[in-house]
Amino acid sequence: MTELSLLSLRIAAVIPCFNEALAIAQVIAEFRDVLPEAQIHVFDNRSTDDTAAVARASGARVTHVALAGKGNVTRRMFADVEADVYVMVDGDATYDLDGVRPMIDALVAGNLDMVVGYRVDDGADAETYRAGHRLGNRMLTGAVVGLFGGHLTDMLSGYRVFSRRYAKSFPAVSAGFEIETELTVHALELRMPFAELPVRYRSRPEGSHSKLSTYRDGWRILRTICKLFVSERPLQFFASIAGVLALVSLLAALPLALTYVQTGLVPRLPTAVLLTGSMLTAMLAFVCGVVLHTVTIGRREAKRLRYLAIPGVRHAVEP
């Protein structure tokens, strides 16, 4: 792809912010240096400091989002901004933007829909990427890989580059920090082409503080993974429940069956009734899984058709 053709791309930097007055000017300045052709949009999520004023003074387009939560901000970003390539990065200045050009090049060259910047600690401060956060990230990323497949290193990275057809076909549901999980699962379920590239992860500017709550947001992310598994893989979910109930019923019914064969009597009738109900519940769970699986296929086909109706990023640079 030639340099001239890449310049024809409409590139938008979309930056979700909440109380980032100390960092947002640095983020905007770095975008100006490494990606001067990009339109810079700051989405201010009910900040109580001067985030919006600082961003506006730095030359960014500022949009106020009334609904709290990063998921709600992402929904507005993809709905309101028109571009061929979307660069999403947190407004806390922790991500080194020197790698944004290679990420865009990879997106266009491979006609991809998403490039994720997986975090590599710069080693300057042990608190930059704490061990607990690393462990939680590995566990949650491993859970998504185990349930939905794919090859992922950092599912929770807030530094991503998207194609237009990804942004305009993404049915955002999440409200808060669990949005990264939904972004990842959406790509996996539609089998979109995506890649990961390493990016340097830095310390926050002095005086600024993380908005992430390790346990509260970790629990919300785990709960989102479970919800997505139920909605996207209902047959596996309900078949697992059905299998456990059926196995327990069969194992518990074996002594009753042996007693009946030997004596012709069922001395523990309440137990037999309970096990019968358990087996019926297992059958109902399996049927629910089959029905919901059919519904999920229809939803996935509709999302896929919407996705295919939007040209890929390479079409934006080819004559």
Secondary structure, DSSP 8 states (H G I E B T S, - for coil): --HHHHHTS-EEEEEEESS-TTTHHHHHHHHHHH-TTSEEEEEE-S-SSSHHHHHHHTT-EEEE--S-SHHHHHHHHHHH---SEEEE--TTS-B-GGGHHHHHHHHHHTT-SEEEEEEEE-SS-TTTT-HHHHHHHHHHHHHHHHHH----S-TT-S-EEEEHHHHTT------STTHHHHHHHHHHHTT--EEEEEEEE----TT------HHHHHHHHHHHHHHHHHHH-HHHHHHHHHHHHHHHHHHHHHHHHHHHHHHS--S-HHHHHHHHHHHHHHHHHHHHHHHHHHHHHHHHHHHHHHHHTS--GGGGT--
